[in-house]
Amino acid sequence: MRTVKEKAYAKINLYLDVCSRRDDGFHEIESIMQTVSLCDIIDVTLADRDIILSASEDTVPLDERNLAHKAARLFFDATGINGGAKIHIEKRIPVSSGLAGGSTDAGATLKALNQLYDKPLTKDELLALGAKLGADVPFCMEGGCVLCRGVGEKMTKIEPMTPFTVVIARGGEGVSTPAAYRKLDENFGEMLARPFSDIQRVISAIEMDDLQALSL
């Protein structure tokens, strides 16, 4: 059986401003997203039918709740391919840690399936599918250092800084992205529409390769 292995890289936000809540429930954002070396490993194998998910951690849901499962179903629906896939997730990115673990697994699954089935979708079509799964899925599929606007789908690449070490610390608790946005709406709903942006300072720090200025 043919198998494709994809590295699903985590991301951090060098800057994030949640600007407003849209009528469709999503939020307008301004963010600078940066890929980091921490990654899950996604193995996707052709199957005659059905989507079969497995993972290295028992905390990972193995049904339609998992974004990788949703990505596979979306791929088959969009292409009209009557096929299936066995997807294994070697989990290294902590769950519910704000590092886009689910989104990057979904993006890697889409890319792997497109390769396994001889690339029925263009790059732009794949990114459009990714956007249906989550605002940061297209970024996770592209990677690098990117200015993201809209709900995350409007991407402008930024020349990255010289590679540097980031310490990512996580406590025992996890927070899902939808829950975090709901809490933001509850506590700061009206304030989100007010202009607040320091993004140009961050972009300047990146362009000058100034880690100290970035950290302010």
N, C-alpha and C positions, 0 to 999 in steps of 0.2 A: 504493500500500500504506500502511496506517495504521502510524504509528510513534509510540512514546511515549519521551520522554527523561527519565531520572531521575538526579538527583545522588546518588551513593553516598558519604556522608560518613564520614570516618575517625573513630576514637574513641581517647581516651586513658583510662587508669585513674588517677583522682585518689587512689584507694586500692584495694588488692587484697590479700586474705588468702585463701589456699587452705587450707580447713579440714580436709577429709578426702576420701579416695577412696571412692566408692560401689561397691556390688556390680556395678553395670552398667558400671563403668569410668570414668564421669564423676566430677567432683570437686565437692564442695560449696564454694561460695565466698561471700565477702562482698566486694563491690566497689562503688565509686562510679565510674560511667562517665560520660564527658563527651564530647559531640560537638565536633569541631573543624571548621574551615572547609575544610581539605584534603579533596578528594573525587575519586573516579573519576566518569566520565560513562558512563551505561549507555543505549544506544539499542536498543530492542526493536521489531522489525517483524514483523507477522503473516506467516506462511508456511503453505502448504497442509499440510505435514507436516515431520517431522524438526526437530531442534534444531541450528542452525548457529551456531557461535561464532567470533568473530574478535576480535582485540585489537590495540592499538597497539604492544605490546611482544612480542617473540618468546619471552620467558621465561615467558609466561602459557600454561598448558596449555589446549588447545582441545577437550578431550574430557571424559569422565565424571569426571575428576579435578578439574575446575573446579567450584567451588560454585555458580556461576551456571548451569552446565549441569545440575547436580543439582537446583537450585531449579526450573528449567523442567520437568524430568521429573516432579518431585514435584507440581507444579501440575497438569499434565495428568492424572496418575494420580488425584489427589484429586478433580478436577472431572469426570473422565470425558470431557473434551473431546478429540475426535480432531482435533487441530490441530498447529501447529508454530510456530516462532519463529526469527528471525534476531537474534542478540544480539551487539552490538559493545561492547567495553569499552575506553574511552579511559582508559588507566592513568596515574594521577597519584600514587596511594598506593604507596610502595615495597613490593615483595613480601617476605613473611616478616619484617616489621618490628614486629609486635605492635600494629598500628594497625587491625586488623580488616578489612583490604582484601578478603579473600575473603568474609567474612561480610556486609559491607555491600553488596558486589556481588550476593550472593545475595538479600538483602532487597530491594534495588532491583529486581531481576529479578522477584521475586514480585509486587511492587506494580505494576510495568509490565504484566505479563501479566494481572493481575486487571482493570486498567483497559482493556486492549485487548480483552479478552473480556467486556466489559460487566458486570464485578463479580459473578461467580458466588459469590465467597467474602466473608464478613463480615470486618471488621477482626480480630476475635478468632480466626477460622479461619485467616486469613493468618499471624497471630502464632504460632499453634500449629504450622503448617507450618514456619515459620522455626525454631522450637525443635528440630525434627527434624534440621535441618541443622547447627546449632551453638548453643552456649549463649548467644553474644552476638548472634545474628542478630535475635531479637526487639527487643533494644535498638537495634540499627542501624536497624531499621524505624521505631522511635519517635523516637529521638534525644533531645537535651536533656541534662539532668543527672539521673541516676537511680541510686538505691540498688538493687543487684541481689543477690539471695540465691538459695539453691538451687543449680542449675547455671547460674543467670543468668536464669532465666525468671520469678522472683518479683520484680517491678519496682515500686518506689515512687518517684514523681517527687519531686525536690528543687528548690526554687526556685533557679535558677542565680545565680551571682555576676555582678557587672557584667563585661561582656566584657573579657578581658585577652589579651595576646599571649603565646603559648607558642612557644618555640624547640624544635623536634623535630630531634634530631641522630641520624643513623644511620651506623654504620660500614659496612665492606664486607661483613660477614657477615650472613646471615639465619638465623633459627631458626623452624621450623614450630611451631605451637601444640601438636600432639600430641607432638612430640619434647621440647618444654620440660616438659610434664607428666610424661612418662616419666622424664626426668632428675630431676625433683622427687621422684617416687616412689622412685627408686633411692637417692637420697641422704638423703631426709628422711621416708621413708614413715611411721614410727611417730610422728614429731614432729608430723605434720600434724593428728593428732587432739587435740593439746593446745590448750587455749584460748589464743588470742593475738589480741586485738582492740584496736585504737586507733581504731576507726571513728567513735566518737562525737566524738572530738576533731576529726576531719576534717569531720564534718557541722556541728559548731558553727562552725568556721572559715568554711564556706560560708555558713551562715545569717547570720553577722556580716559577710559580705562582706570578710573579712580575708585578703588574699592572702599576707601575711607569715606568719600563723599556719598557713595551708594548706601552706606550703613547709617547715615545720619537720619 
